[in-house]
């Protein structure tokens, strides 16, 4: 059950609030045991009371639960400069005890507000929630961590990554640690390679203001996919509390480095016109001179006894022909087969869908193309789903004061440290910016996954 809390949303008039944050809260409030949450929206843009209420109503839907109806009835919007101390004091007074301050803003604006809060006494029990990206590089993330640490303790800080609220991602914990089939072979002795892929068919979709300053590497790999990697690669926590789980994730990421310790373990590309999608360089708000990539691929290695030598490729792109969102774990083939067996000697391949949550395991079997011929058969399942949206799952933790699904401060910094050698190499032109037609599978001349690994060994 949720505690009665007030959430102050900075940047409430923005797209992210309407598109993800408020619908996520609505899905959480739809539960039978949820209690209402008071929402105070704030931003520089003025909004009439009925306009703000209409946005909340649209995000919650028309079939409201009692908790959602109460939240809608008590919500309000207060326009103002978020860096003005008088405005912040007025918001805190309006919010009452133990508020949640949710920063749905770019890093520079968030940092400016946090600096202003240094001169304001926060109510006891205040929780701070920050949207990604947390900082713009490792140094700025570290500086922001220091500022935030002067306001509230680390357990009251929630660096939001909604990927951690996805049911399919949460199911990784059960798949890893409560499964006799996989846990004994979840290591370099048995696994040949891993891919974590989040390819989208959508193009820029009017997000140039943010995306052209971020690109695929920062938007998806630096945050979301590295956290998925941490869940895949971490050792078993002693318990499922926030301290244990987040410590194991941090340990895995501290051991993560570029495969071969070289930026050649990365590739980047940008889409050109294809079908009804214009060239990225011609999209409104894009500066072609930035050479922002819309497809990024980075191969890393977790340098531990469990994982050393296993290439783990993280890939994400836009305007691709197939929406491929999955984890692919490729197991090594057996070293020996009885004489007389023919056909494929490929090992098992486990595919875990990230959206939707589907599970597929291909295993070698006889009789596919003849009585003594090896082939692959597929075992498929659909993972359990949740009526609560990923943002709702993360918000549930924030409202309960449980940081389990939040990113710890050192992890936020470490994710930047892992990708910074790649970003530096790209800025200096060491890794060329390739091109691919929108609606295709990417650059046609890119080497296959296995060939690219051989290149950087």
One Martini backbone bead per residue (centre of mass of N, CA, C, O) as a GRO file, in nm:
protein
  457
    1UNK     BB    1   0.097   0.035   0.021
    2UNK     BB    2   0.058   0.358  -0.001
    3UNK     BB    3   0.166   0.643   0.095
    4UNK     BB    4   0.089   0.957   0.175
    5UNK     BB    5   0.175   1.173  -0.096
    6UNK     BB    6   0.375   1.434  -0.242
    7UNK     BB    7   0.417   1.533  -0.584
    8UNK     BB    8   0.672   1.719  -0.739
    9UNK     BB    9   0.669   1.835  -1.077
   10UNK     BB   10   0.930   1.902  -1.273
   11UNK     BB   11   0.821   1.953  -1.590
   12UNK     BB   12   0.499   1.903  -1.627
   13UNK     BB   13   0.462   2.032  -1.932
   14UNK     BB   14   0.596   1.802  -2.055
   15UNK     BB   15   0.619   1.511  -2.236
   16UNK     BB   16   0.706   1.300  -2.023
   17UNK     BB   17   0.477   1.341  -1.826
   18UNK     BB   18   0.236   1.269  -2.025
   19UNK     BB   19   0.360   0.992  -2.155
   20UNK     BB   20   0.477   0.844  -1.866
   21UNK     BB   21   0.440   0.938  -1.571
   22UNK     BB   22   0.128   0.965  -1.540
   23UNK     BB   23   0.046   0.683  -1.649
   24UNK     BB   24   0.208   0.528  -1.435
   25UNK     BB   25   0.049   0.637  -1.195
   26UNK     BB   26  -0.229   0.543  -1.289
   27UNK     BB   27  -0.163   0.236  -1.280
   28UNK     BB   28  -0.104   0.233  -0.975
   29UNK     BB   29  -0.391   0.356  -0.880
   30UNK     BB   30  -0.564   0.102  -0.996
   31UNK     BB   31  -0.525  -0.045  -0.758
   32UNK     BB   32  -0.695  -0.183  -0.484
   33UNK     BB   33  -0.460  -0.061  -0.254
   34UNK     BB   34  -0.446   0.220  -0.331
   35UNK     BB   35  -0.344   0.548  -0.268
   36UNK     BB   36  -0.345   0.859  -0.285
   37UNK     BB   37  -0.184   1.122  -0.480
   38UNK     BB   38  -0.032   1.419  -0.467
   39UNK     BB   39  -0.024   1.670  -0.727
   40UNK     BB   40   0.244   1.897  -0.827
   41UNK     BB   41   0.274   2.114  -1.079
   42UNK     BB   42   0.569   2.248  -1.259
   43UNK     BB   43   0.652   2.551  -1.452
   44UNK     BB   44   0.701   2.803  -1.681
   45UNK     BB   45   0.443   2.728  -1.803
   46UNK     BB   46   0.131   2.827  -1.835
   47UNK     BB   47  -0.163   2.681  -1.667
   48UNK     BB   48  -0.467   2.604  -1.652
   49UNK     BB   49  -0.646   2.416  -1.442
   50UNK     BB   50  -0.805   2.255  -1.668
   51UNK     BB   51  -0.554   2.179  -1.833
   52UNK     BB   52  -0.410   2.011  -1.619
   53UNK     BB   53  -0.641   1.820  -1.548
   54UNK     BB   54  -0.666   1.711  -1.837
   55UNK     BB   55  -0.391   1.572  -1.845
   56UNK     BB   56  -0.435   1.381  -1.612
   57UNK     BB   57  -0.691   1.246  -1.720
   58UNK     BB   58  -0.565   1.137  -1.984
   59UNK     BB   59  -0.350   0.959  -1.836
   60UNK     BB   60  -0.564   0.789  -1.654
   61UNK     BB   61  -0.837   0.806  -1.763
   62UNK     BB   62  -1.196   0.736  -1.723
   63UNK     BB   63  -1.155   0.473  -1.538
   64UNK     BB   64  -1.157   0.542  -1.215
   65UNK     BB   65  -1.023   0.509  -0.933
   66UNK     BB   66  -1.043   0.622  -0.621
   67UNK     BB   67  -0.748   0.719  -0.609
   68UNK     BB   68  -0.744   0.872  -0.883
   69UNK     BB   69  -0.980   1.062  -0.822
   70UNK     BB   70  -0.844   1.203  -0.579
   71UNK     BB   71  -0.597   1.305  -0.729
   72UNK     BB   72  -0.751   1.475  -0.938
   73UNK     BB   73  -0.903   1.662  -0.723
   74UNK     BB   74  -0.601   1.770  -0.589
   75UNK     BB   75  -0.469   1.887  -0.820
   76UNK     BB   76  -0.190   2.110  -0.920
   77UNK     BB   77  -0.069   2.423  -1.073
   78UNK     BB   78   0.265   2.593  -1.068
   79UNK     BB   79   0.398   2.862  -1.188
   80UNK     BB   80   0.763   2.897  -1.248
   81UNK     BB   81   1.083   2.945  -1.132
   82UNK     BB   82   1.291   2.681  -1.032
   83UNK     BB   83   1.540   2.891  -0.938
   84UNK     BB   84   1.349   3.023  -0.731
   85UNK     BB   85   1.334   3.039  -0.396
   86UNK     BB   86   1.040   3.133  -0.357
   87UNK     BB   87   0.909   2.911  -0.527
   88UNK     BB   88   1.020   2.668  -0.366
   89UNK     BB   89   0.897   2.741  -0.093
   90UNK     BB   90   0.602   2.736  -0.187
   91UNK     BB   91   0.599   2.438  -0.271
   92UNK     BB   92   0.678   2.314   0.005
   93UNK     BB   93   0.440   2.428   0.163
   94UNK     BB   94   0.222   2.292  -0.016
   95UNK     BB   95   0.322   1.988   0.022
   96UNK     BB   96   0.458   1.930   0.286
   97UNK     BB   97   0.535   1.645   0.416
   98UNK     BB   98   0.744   1.436   0.267
   99UNK     BB   99   0.832   1.492  -0.023
  100UNK     BB  100   0.835   1.457  -0.379
  101UNK     BB  101   1.101   1.540  -0.600
  102UNK     BB  102   1.049   1.567  -0.952
  103UNK     BB  103   1.292   1.556  -1.226
  104UNK     BB  104   1.169   1.658  -1.554
  105UNK     BB  105   1.479   1.736  -1.669
  106UNK     BB  106   1.745   1.868  -1.765
  107UNK     BB  107   2.053   1.865  -1.623
  108UNK     BB  108   2.106   2.173  -1.601
  109UNK     BB  109   1.841   2.245  -1.452
  110UNK     BB  110   1.865   2.052  -1.219
  111UNK     BB  111   2.129   2.167  -1.104
  112UNK     BB  112   2.019   2.453  -1.048
  113UNK     BB  113   1.808   2.364  -0.840
  114UNK     BB  114   1.998   2.220  -0.641
  115UNK     BB  115   2.160   2.475  -0.578
  116UNK     BB  116   1.920   2.630  -0.457
  117UNK     BB  117   1.852   2.415  -0.227
  118UNK     BB  118   2.096   2.476  -0.038
  119UNK     BB  119   1.917   2.741   0.091
  120UNK     BB  120   1.702   2.510   0.179
  121UNK     BB  121   1.476   2.368   0.390
  122UNK     BB  122   1.400   2.045   0.412
  123UNK     BB  123   1.191   1.818   0.472
  124UNK     BB  124   1.143   1.554   0.633
  125UNK     BB  125   1.165   1.285   0.400
  126UNK     BB  126   1.277   1.371   0.144
  127UNK     BB  127   1.243   1.302  -0.203
  128UNK     BB  128   1.460   1.234  -0.486
  129UNK     BB  129   1.395   1.260  -0.844
  130UNK     BB  130   1.571   1.148  -1.148
  131UNK     BB  131   1.613   1.188  -1.464
  132UNK     BB  132   1.734   1.100  -1.740
  133UNK     BB  133   2.019   1.220  -1.746
  134UNK     BB  134   2.286   1.193  -1.511
  135UNK     BB  135   2.415   1.408  -1.646
  136UNK     BB  136   2.686   1.437  -1.916
  137UNK     BB  137   2.904   1.302  -1.729
  138UNK     BB  138   3.110   1.193  -1.491
  139UNK     BB  139   3.172   1.470  -1.361
  140UNK     BB  140   2.877   1.580  -1.341
  141UNK     BB  141   2.767   1.342  -1.178
  142UNK     BB  142   2.954   1.380  -0.934
  143UNK     BB  143   2.868   1.670  -0.866
  144UNK     BB  144   2.566   1.609  -0.828
  145UNK     BB  145   2.605   1.406  -0.600
  146UNK     BB  146   2.723   1.608  -0.398
  147UNK     BB  147   2.482   1.798  -0.385
  148UNK     BB  148   2.265   1.591  -0.306
  149UNK     BB  149   2.419   1.492  -0.039
  150UNK     BB  150   2.342   1.771   0.114
  151UNK     BB  151   2.021   1.712   0.133
  152UNK     BB  152   2.020   1.389   0.119
  153UNK     BB  153   2.021   1.074   0.148
  154UNK     BB  154   2.078   0.816  -0.065
  155UNK     BB  155   1.802   0.660   0.006
  156UNK     BB  156   1.647   0.943  -0.109
  157UNK     BB  157   1.758   0.863  -0.396
  158UNK     BB  158   1.619   0.873  -0.742
  159UNK     BB  159   1.738   0.721  -1.026
  160UNK     BB  160   1.568   0.706  -1.315
  161UNK     BB  161   1.487   0.377  -1.467
  162UNK     BB  162   1.232   0.221  -1.632
  163UNK     BB  163   1.364  -0.053  -1.703
  164UNK     BB  164   1.353  -0.158  -1.398
  165UNK     BB  165   1.017  -0.182  -1.433
  166UNK     BB  166   1.025  -0.414  -1.611
  167UNK     BB  167   0.913  -0.728  -1.607
  168UNK     BB  168   1.132  -0.861  -1.786
  169UNK     BB  169   1.369  -0.758  -1.612
  170UNK     BB  170   1.279  -0.869  -1.335
  171UNK     BB  171   1.282  -1.173  -1.440
  172UNK     BB  172   1.591  -1.213  -1.434
  173UNK     BB  173   1.614  -1.291  -1.139
  174UNK     BB  174   1.459  -1.558  -1.159
  175UNK     BB  175   1.622  -1.684  -1.391
  176UNK     BB  176   1.897  -1.679  -1.241
  177UNK     BB  177   1.823  -1.761  -0.905
  178UNK     BB  178   1.550  -1.977  -0.965
  179UNK     BB  179   1.729  -2.173  -1.177
  180UNK     BB  180   1.863  -2.478  -1.245
  181UNK     BB  181   1.919  -2.463  -1.553
  182UNK     BB  182   2.102  -2.178  -1.554
  183UNK     BB  183   2.290  -2.112  -1.310
  184UNK     BB  184   2.532  -2.325  -1.364
  185UNK     BB  185   2.573  -2.181  -1.682
  186UNK     BB  186   2.633  -1.867  -1.586
  187UNK     BB  187   2.913  -1.858  -1.785
  188UNK     BB  188   3.215  -1.885  -1.962
  189UNK     BB  189   3.208  -2.198  -1.988
  190UNK     BB  190   2.906  -2.179  -2.158
  191UNK     BB  191   2.927  -1.886  -2.276
  192UNK     BB  192   2.986  -1.706  -2.575
  193UNK     BB  193   2.742  -1.484  -2.595
  194UNK     BB  194   2.600  -1.141  -2.581
  195UNK     BB  195   2.287  -0.970  -2.646
  196UNK     BB  196   2.168  -0.621  -2.631
  197UNK     BB  197   1.857  -0.517  -2.778
  198UNK     BB  198   1.718  -0.182  -2.912
  199UNK     BB  199   1.515  -0.174  -3.178
  200UNK     BB  200   1.362   0.074  -3.390
  201UNK     BB  201   1.119   0.205  -3.623
  202UNK     BB  202   1.138   0.469  -3.520
  203UNK     BB  203   1.214   0.783  -3.533
  204UNK     BB  204   1.238   1.094  -3.401
  205UNK     BB  205   0.955   1.226  -3.326
  206UNK     BB  206   1.030   1.537  -3.234
  207UNK     BB  207   1.328   1.494  -3.047
  208UNK     BB  208   1.572   1.691  -3.111
  209UNK     BB  209   1.641   1.853  -2.854
  210UNK     BB  210   1.750   1.589  -2.724
  211UNK     BB  211   1.874   1.376  -2.929
  212UNK     BB  212   2.099   1.559  -3.071
  213UNK     BB  213   2.257   1.559  -2.776
  214UNK     BB  214   2.284   1.234  -2.756
  215UNK     BB  215   2.194   0.970  -2.880
  216UNK     BB  216   2.207   0.628  -2.873
  217UNK     BB  217   2.422   0.588  -2.654
  218UNK     BB  218   2.298   0.773  -2.430
  219UNK     BB  219   1.991   0.702  -2.445
  220UNK     BB  220   2.046   0.368  -2.407
  221UNK     BB  221   2.330   0.246  -2.320
  222UNK     BB  222   2.433   0.419  -2.073
  223UNK     BB  223   2.175   0.316  -1.925
  224UNK     BB  224   1.975   0.081  -1.981
  225UNK     BB  225   2.170  -0.154  -2.093
  226UNK     BB  226   2.374  -0.155  -1.855
  227UNK     BB  227   2.160  -0.247  -1.644
  228UNK     BB  228   2.094  -0.513  -1.775
  229UNK     BB  229   2.378  -0.624  -1.758
  230UNK     BB  230   2.398  -0.622  -1.449
  231UNK     BB  231   2.174  -0.838  -1.407
  232UNK     BB  232   2.318  -1.061  -1.578
  233UNK     BB  233   2.622  -1.043  -1.424
  234UNK     BB  234   2.555  -1.073  -1.147
  235UNK     BB  235   2.561  -1.178  -0.843
  236UNK     BB  236   2.423  -1.313  -0.580
  237UNK     BB  237   2.225  -1.201  -0.353
  238UNK     BB  238   2.146  -1.241  -0.027
  239UNK     BB  239   1.919  -1.031  -0.084
  240UNK     BB  240   1.622  -0.827  -0.193
  241UNK     BB  241   1.756  -0.571  -0.123
  242UNK     BB  242   1.892  -0.273  -0.212
  243UNK     BB  243   2.181  -0.310  -0.114
  244UNK     BB  244   2.248  -0.586  -0.243
  245UNK     BB  245   2.164  -0.548  -0.539
  246UNK     BB  246   2.322  -0.280  -0.599
  247UNK     BB  247   2.602  -0.393  -0.528
  248UNK     BB  248   2.613  -0.611  -0.750
  249UNK     BB  249   2.578  -0.420  -0.988
  250UNK     BB  250   2.829  -0.248  -0.931
  251UNK     BB  251   3.041  -0.472  -0.954
  252UNK     BB  252   2.989  -0.540  -1.250
  253UNK     BB  253   3.050  -0.247  -1.363
  254UNK     BB  254   3.343  -0.220  -1.255
  255UNK     BB  255   3.425  -0.475  -1.462
  256UNK     BB  256   3.351  -0.300  -1.705
  257UNK     BB  257   3.468  -0.314  -2.051
  258UNK     BB  258   3.611  -0.287  -2.329
  259UNK     BB  259   3.662  -0.484  -2.584
  260UNK     BB  260   4.006  -0.480  -2.589
  261UNK     BB  261   4.039  -0.179  -2.497
  262UNK     BB  262   3.868  -0.053  -2.755
  263UNK     BB  263   3.688   0.154  -2.977
  264UNK     BB  264   3.657  -0.083  -3.195
  265UNK     BB  265   3.403  -0.190  -3.013
  266UNK     BB  266   3.260   0.020  -3.209
  267UNK     BB  267   2.953   0.162  -3.359
  268UNK     BB  268   2.819   0.395  -3.615
  269UNK     BB  269   2.502   0.553  -3.723
  270UNK     BB  270   2.290   0.705  -3.988
  271UNK     BB  271   1.994   0.794  -4.119
  272UNK     BB  272   1.831   0.785  -4.413
  273UNK     BB  273   1.620   0.794  -4.644
  274UNK     BB  274   1.298   0.606  -4.601
  275UNK     BB  275   1.022   0.610  -4.729
  276UNK     BB  276   0.860   0.830  -4.492
  277UNK     BB  277   1.153   0.887  -4.395
  278UNK     BB  278   1.364   1.115  -4.326
  279UNK     BB  279   1.648   1.238  -4.294
  280UNK     BB  280   1.805   1.312  -4.014
  281UNK     BB  281   1.951   1.576  -4.121
  282UNK     BB  282   1.640   1.692  -4.207
  283UNK     BB  283   1.539   1.729  -3.942
  284UNK     BB  284   1.386   1.907  -3.720
  285UNK     BB  285   1.651   2.045  -3.517
  286UNK     BB  286   1.896   1.945  -3.675
  287UNK     BB  287   2.257   1.912  -3.654
  288UNK     BB  288   2.469   1.773  -3.876
  289UNK     BB  289   2.750   1.856  -3.739
  290UNK     BB  290   2.726   1.653  -3.488
  291UNK     BB  291   2.698   1.353  -3.567
  292UNK     BB  292   2.447   1.196  -3.486
  293UNK     BB  293   2.356   0.897  -3.374
  294UNK     BB  294   2.102   0.619  -3.447
  295UNK     BB  295   2.335   0.393  -3.425
  296UNK     BB  296   2.455   0.165  -3.172
  297UNK     BB  297   2.769  -0.018  -3.090
  298UNK     BB  298   2.880  -0.215  -2.803
  299UNK     BB  299   3.162  -0.396  -2.677
  300UNK     BB  300   3.194  -0.594  -2.385
  301UNK     BB  301   3.351  -0.675  -2.062
  302UNK     BB  302   3.349  -0.890  -1.775
  303UNK     BB  303   3.622  -0.884  -1.545
  304UNK     BB  304   3.567  -1.197  -1.439
  305UNK     BB  305   3.551  -1.519  -1.354
  306UNK     BB  306   3.267  -1.558  -1.485
  307UNK     BB  307   3.321  -1.354  -1.776
  308UNK     BB  308   3.581  -1.381  -1.903
  309UNK     BB  309   3.569  -1.340  -2.269
  310UNK     BB  310   3.275  -1.233  -2.294
  311UNK     BB  311   3.086  -1.099  -2.533
  312UNK     BB  312   2.900  -0.783  -2.497
  313UNK     BB  313   2.634  -0.656  -2.687
  314UNK     BB  314   2.531  -0.321  -2.743
  315UNK     BB  315   2.212  -0.220  -2.900
  316UNK     BB  316   2.088   0.083  -3.076
  317UNK     BB  317   1.798   0.202  -3.278
  318UNK     BB  318   1.663   0.383  -3.554
  319UNK     BB  319   1.480   0.326  -3.832
  320UNK     BB  320   1.416   0.023  -3.851
  321UNK     BB  321   1.278  -0.268  -3.986
  322UNK     BB  322   1.309  -0.397  -3.689
  323UNK     BB  323   1.169  -0.466  -3.371
  324UNK     BB  324   1.442  -0.528  -3.163
  325UNK     BB  325   1.381  -0.666  -2.820
  326UNK     BB  326   1.664  -0.822  -2.678
  327UNK     BB  327   1.805  -1.113  -2.536
  328UNK     BB  328   2.113  -1.294  -2.629
  329UNK     BB  329   2.205  -1.628  -2.542
  330UNK     BB  330   2.504  -1.797  -2.628
  331UNK     BB  331   2.593  -2.116  -2.634
  332UNK     BB  332   2.807  -2.358  -2.624
  333UNK     BB  333   2.920  -2.611  -2.772
  334UNK     BB  334   2.998  -2.915  -2.768
  335UNK     BB  335   3.304  -3.082  -2.786
  336UNK     BB  336   3.128  -3.358  -2.826
  337UNK     BB  337   3.024  -3.611  -3.061
  338UNK     BB  338   2.895  -3.870  -3.178
  339UNK     BB  339   2.944  -4.079  -3.412
  340UNK     BB  340   2.699  -4.006  -3.681
  341UNK     BB  341   2.639  -3.721  -3.636
  342UNK     BB  342   2.455  -3.456  -3.791
  343UNK     BB  343   2.497  -3.125  -3.843
  344UNK     BB  344   2.433  -2.907  -3.620
  345UNK     BB  345   2.648  -2.761  -3.339
  346UNK     BB  346   2.483  -2.576  -3.201
  347UNK     BB  347   2.396  -2.418  -2.942
  348UNK     BB  348   2.221  -2.271  -2.728
  349UNK     BB  349   1.938  -2.028  -2.736
  350UNK     BB  350   1.854  -1.737  -2.552
  351UNK     BB  351   1.544  -1.551  -2.552
  352UNK     BB  352   1.468  -1.216  -2.423
  353UNK     BB  353   1.209  -1.020  -2.402
  354UNK     BB  354   1.151  -0.664  -2.353
  355UNK     BB  355   0.915  -0.605  -2.591
  356UNK     BB  356   0.783  -0.828  -2.505
  357UNK     BB  357   0.761  -1.096  -2.270
  358UNK     BB  358   0.973  -1.333  -2.406
  359UNK     BB  359   1.054  -1.690  -2.440
  360UNK     BB  360   1.344  -1.851  -2.601
  361UNK     BB  361   1.454  -2.195  -2.668
  362UNK     BB  362   1.722  -2.335  -2.835
  363UNK     BB  363   1.765  -2.683  -2.921
  364UNK     BB  364   1.912  -2.965  -2.972
  365UNK     BB  365   1.806  -3.214  -3.224
  366UNK     BB  366   1.674  -3.497  -3.342
  367UNK     BB  367   1.507  -3.541  -3.659
  368UNK     BB  368   1.470  -3.286  -3.837
  369UNK     BB  369   1.640  -3.418  -4.117
  370UNK     BB  370   1.674  -3.687  -3.957
  371UNK     BB  371   1.760  -3.944  -3.743
  372UNK     BB  372   2.094  -3.823  -3.746
  373UNK     BB  373   2.007  -3.512  -3.740
  374UNK     BB  374   2.088  -3.204  -3.653
  375UNK     BB  375   1.893  -2.954  -3.474
  376UNK     BB  376   1.640  -2.706  -3.409
  377UNK     BB  377   1.443  -2.631  -3.128
  378UNK     BB  378   1.149  -2.469  -2.977
  379UNK     BB  379   1.097  -2.294  -2.664
  380UNK     BB  380   0.800  -2.130  -2.559
  381UNK     BB  381   0.724  -1.817  -2.377
  382UNK     BB  382   0.530  -1.615  -2.153
  383UNK     BB  383   0.572  -1.365  -1.958
  384UNK     BB  384   0.479  -1.209  -1.703
  385UNK     BB  385   0.254  -0.953  -1.637
  386UNK     BB  386   0.171  -0.602  -1.574
  387UNK     BB  387  -0.056  -0.341  -1.506
  388UNK     BB  388   0.199  -0.197  -1.435
  389UNK     BB  389   0.391   0.033  -1.531
  390UNK     BB  390   0.718   0.106  -1.521
  391UNK     BB  391   0.673   0.382  -1.382
  392UNK     BB  392   0.498   0.265  -1.156
  393UNK     BB  393   0.712   0.084  -1.025
  394UNK     BB  394   0.910   0.311  -0.958
  395UNK     BB  395   0.710   0.493  -0.797
  396UNK     BB  396   0.653   0.291  -0.575
  397UNK     BB  397   0.936   0.307  -0.452
  398UNK     BB  398   0.940   0.608  -0.393
  399UNK     BB  399   0.680   0.623  -0.211
  400UNK     BB  400   0.817   0.392  -0.009
  401UNK     BB  401   1.136   0.436   0.011
  402UNK     BB  402   1.247   0.235  -0.229
  403UNK     BB  403   1.565   0.193  -0.414
  404UNK     BB  404   1.581  -0.070  -0.589
  405UNK     BB  405   1.480   0.083  -0.880
  406UNK     BB  406   1.733   0.254  -0.840
  407UNK     BB  407   2.011   0.450  -0.905
  408UNK     BB  408   2.313   0.461  -0.804
  409UNK     BB  409   2.556   0.692  -0.789
  410UNK     BB  410   2.806   0.517  -0.884
  411UNK     BB  411   2.658   0.399  -1.132
  412UNK     BB  412   2.609   0.659  -1.287
  413UNK     BB  413   2.913   0.711  -1.324
  414UNK     BB  414   3.005   0.436  -1.450
  415UNK     BB  415   2.843   0.451  -1.713
  416UNK     BB  416   3.008   0.686  -1.821
  417UNK     BB  417   3.295   0.558  -1.805
  418UNK     BB  418   3.247   0.333  -2.016
  419UNK     BB  419   3.166   0.541  -2.272
  420UNK     BB  420   3.385   0.769  -2.300
  421UNK     BB  421   3.592   0.642  -2.499
  422UNK     BB  422   3.387   0.639  -2.730
  423UNK     BB  423   3.310   0.937  -2.744
  424UNK     BB  424   3.599   1.036  -2.798
  425UNK     BB  425   3.644   0.875  -3.062
  426UNK     BB  426   3.408   1.001  -3.218
  427UNK     BB  427   3.493   1.302  -3.201
  428UNK     BB  428   3.785   1.231  -3.347
  429UNK     BB  429   3.717   1.002  -3.584
  430UNK     BB  430   3.801   0.695  -3.529
  431UNK     BB  431   3.490   0.644  -3.577
  432UNK     BB  432   3.286   0.611  -3.819
  433UNK     BB  433   3.007   0.749  -3.984
  434UNK     BB  434   2.752   0.582  -4.083
  435UNK     BB  435   2.501   0.447  -4.314
  436UNK     BB  436   2.132   0.414  -4.336
  437UNK     BB  437   1.836   0.306  -4.433
  438UNK     BB  438   1.534   0.358  -4.371
  439UNK     BB  439   1.411   0.027  -4.293
  440UNK     BB  440   1.656  -0.118  -4.231
  441UNK     BB  441   1.927  -0.315  -4.071
  442UNK     BB  442   2.151  -0.135  -4.168
  443UNK     BB  443   2.453  -0.151  -4.257
  444UNK     BB  444   2.547  -0.364  -4.508
  445UNK     BB  445   2.878  -0.369  -4.431
  446UNK     BB  446   2.850  -0.485  -4.175
  447UNK     BB  447   2.962  -0.689  -3.972
  448UNK     BB  448   2.927  -0.937  -3.801
  449UNK     BB  449   2.935  -1.009  -3.485
  450UNK     BB  450   3.171  -1.214  -3.493
  451UNK     BB  451   3.363  -1.046  -3.676
  452UNK     BB  452   3.390  -0.803  -3.485
  453UNK     BB  453   3.527  -0.955  -3.257
  454UNK     BB  454   3.780  -1.047  -3.412
  455UNK     BB  455   3.888  -0.753  -3.465
  456UNK     BB  456   3.931  -0.686  -3.127
  457UNK     BB  457   4.124  -0.920  -3.009
   0.00000   0.00000   0.00000
